[in-house]
Every structure is written in C-alpha cells, then in structure tokens.
C-alpha cells in the first residue's frame, strides 16, 4: 500500500503496530466491517504471520492498552502507526472523540505536534475523497 519503513521492522514491533490499530478500531466501542478489513490489509502488507494475526484479532474484544503498546517504540515507527491509525479511525466516515484522544496520545508519543496531526487528518480526508473520485472518472 505504502512504500515505507514498515518492511524492516521486527515481528515484535509489527505486533505492537497491529495492536495499536486494533485499539483504534475498538476505541469507539463499535467495530465496523471496514475497520476490520483495513486492519487485515495492513497486517497483510506487513507480512504479519497468520498465527499471530489470530492472536491480534482477540484484541477487538479486549484491546491491549494503548500506553502499553507505545512503550519504547521509536518515533519513526510511531509516526507510521499514527498515519495508519488515522486511516482506521476515518474508515467509518467520522472520527469519534475517543479515537481522536487516542490519535493525540500516539502523536504525543511520536513527537508530532497538534498542527501536524491536524494536517495528517486533513490529508486522510483528502485521500478518501481522491479515492472516491474514481467512480466519476470511470
């Protein structure tokens, strides 16, 4: 999906990446099919082992606490997580206040300012608009 630095991450780092995405999806207390589908796609892109994915999916009902997942992650990885977490949070059409609080916590852990987070959320919105424009083209 994105040519980025996730391909060289350790299995443990990728597990925490996925745990955080699951936390975001579960934050509003309502899982939708689209959230699950985008997380599955992101886990596949990172080549997370299928057996590990089974364990990660259990987090939809009992997510790993965000603070626990963020401990000792390097800022570069946290910024990738923030980008993908913003996609997960937006996929159902709106940002829930609990999702925003979680995104702010991730941004803070990654040294990302509120202005940059706001720009990221605008970028995600523009991306969804760009993607939906294909129906007008075709």
C-alpha positions as CSV (number, residue, x, y, z in Angstrom):
1,X,0.0,0.0,0.0
2,X,2.7,2.5,1.0
3,X,6.4,2.2,0.3
4,X,7.7,2.9,3.8
5,X,9.9,1.6,6.6
6,X,7.5,-1.0,7.9
7,X,9.1,-3.8,5.9
8,X,12.2,-3.9,8.0
9,X,10.5,-3.9,11.4
10,X,10.8,-6.8,13.8
11,X,7.9,-9.2,14.4
12,X,7.5,-7.7,17.9
13,X,7.3,-4.1,16.5
14,X,4.8,-5.2,13.9
15,X,2.7,-6.9,16.6
16,X,2.6,-3.7,18.5
17,X,1.7,-1.8,15.3
18,X,-1.2,-4.0,14.7
19,X,-2.3,-4.0,18.4
20,X,-2.5,-0.2,18.2
21,X,-4.6,-0.3,15.0
22,X,-6.9,-2.7,16.8
23,X,-7.1,-0.4,19.8
24,X,-8.1,2.5,17.5
25,X,-10.8,0.4,15.8
26,X,-12.2,-0.7,19.2
27,X,-11.9,2.8,20.8
28,X,-15.4,3.9,20.0
29,X,-17.0,0.6,21.2
30,X,-18.3,-0.1,17.7
31,X,-16.4,-2.3,15.2
32,X,-17.4,-2.0,11.6
33,X,-16.5,-4.3,8.8
34,X,-14.5,-1.6,7.0
35,X,-12.2,-1.2,10.1
36,X,-11.5,-4.9,10.3
37,X,-10.9,-5.1,6.6
38,X,-8.3,-2.2,6.6
39,X,-6.5,-3.7,9.6
40,X,-6.4,-7.1,7.9
41,X,-5.0,-5.4,4.7
42,X,-2.4,-3.6,6.8
43,X,-1.4,-6.7,8.6
44,X,-1.0,-8.5,5.3
45,X,1.1,-5.7,3.9
46,X,3.4,-6.0,6.8
47,X,3.6,-9.8,6.3
48,X,2.4,-10.5,9.9
49,X,2.3,-14.2,10.3
50,X,-1.2,-15.7,10.1
51,X,-1.0,-17.3,13.5
52,X,0.0,-14.0,15.1
53,X,-3.0,-12.4,13.3
54,X,-5.3,-14.8,15.1
55,X,-4.0,-13.6,18.4
56,X,-4.1,-9.9,17.3
57,X,-7.8,-10.3,16.4
58,X,-8.6,-11.2,20.0
59,X,-7.9,-7.5,20.7
60,X,-11.1,-6.5,19.0
61,X,-12.9,-7.5,22.2
62,X,-10.1,-6.8,24.7
63,X,-7.6,-4.4,23.2
64,X,-4.1,-4.1,24.6
65,X,-3.9,-0.7,26.4
66,X,-2.5,2.0,24.2
67,X,0.1,3.1,26.7
68,X,1.4,-0.4,26.9
69,X,1.7,-0.8,23.1
70,X,3.6,2.5,22.8
71,X,6.2,1.9,25.4
72,X,9.8,2.1,24.0
73,X,8.8,2.4,20.3
74,X,11.0,4.6,18.2
75,X,9.4,7.8,16.9
76,X,9.7,6.8,13.3
77,X,7.6,3.7,13.9
78,X,5.1,5.7,15.9
79,X,4.7,8.1,13.0
80,X,3.9,5.2,10.7
81,X,1.4,3.9,13.3
82,X,-0.2,7.4,13.6
83,X,-0.6,7.5,9.8
84,X,-2.3,4.1,9.6
85,X,-4.3,4.7,12.8
86,X,-5.8,7.8,11.2
87,X,-6.9,5.7,8.3
88,X,-8.5,3.2,10.6
89,X,-10.3,5.9,12.6
90,X,-11.6,7.6,9.4
91,X,-12.8,4.5,7.6
92,X,-16.3,4.6,9.1
93,X,-16.9,8.1,7.9
94,X,-16.1,10.1,11.0
95,X,-13.7,10.5,13.9
96,X,-15.1,9.5,17.3
97,X,-13.9,11.6,20.3
98,X,-12.3,8.5,21.8
99,X,-10.4,7.9,18.5
100,X,-9.2,11.5,18.5
101,X,-8.0,11.2,22.1
102,X,-6.1,8.0,21.1
103,X,-4.6,9.6,18.0
104,X,-3.5,12.6,20.1
105,X,-1.8,10.2,22.5
106,X,0.0,8.4,19.6
107,X,1.0,11.8,18.2
108,X,2.4,12.9,21.5
109,X,4.4,9.7,21.9
110,X,5.9,10.2,18.4
111,X,6.8,13.9,18.9
112,X,4.1,15.0,16.5
113,X,2.6,18.4,17.1
114,X,-1.1,19.2,17.2
115,X,-0.8,21.2,14.0
116,X,0.9,18.3,12.2
117,X,-1.7,15.9,13.5
118,X,-4.4,18.2,12.1
119,X,-2.6,18.3,8.8
120,X,-2.4,14.5,8.8
121,X,-6.2,14.2,9.4
122,X,-6.9,16.6,6.6
123,X,-4.6,14.5,4.4
124,X,-6.5,11.3,5.3
125,X,-9.8,13.1,4.4
126,X,-8.4,14.3,1.1
127,X,-7.2,10.8,0.4
128,X,-10.7,9.3,0.9
129,X,-12.1,12.0,-1.4
130,X,-9.4,11.2,-4.0
131,X,-10.2,7.5,-3.8
132,X,-13.9,8.0,-4.2
133,X,-13.4,10.2,-7.2
134,X,-12.6,7.2,-9.3
135,X,-16.4,6.5,-9.8
136,X,-16.7,9.8,-11.6
137,X,-13.7,9.0,-13.8
138,X,-14.9,5.5,-14.7
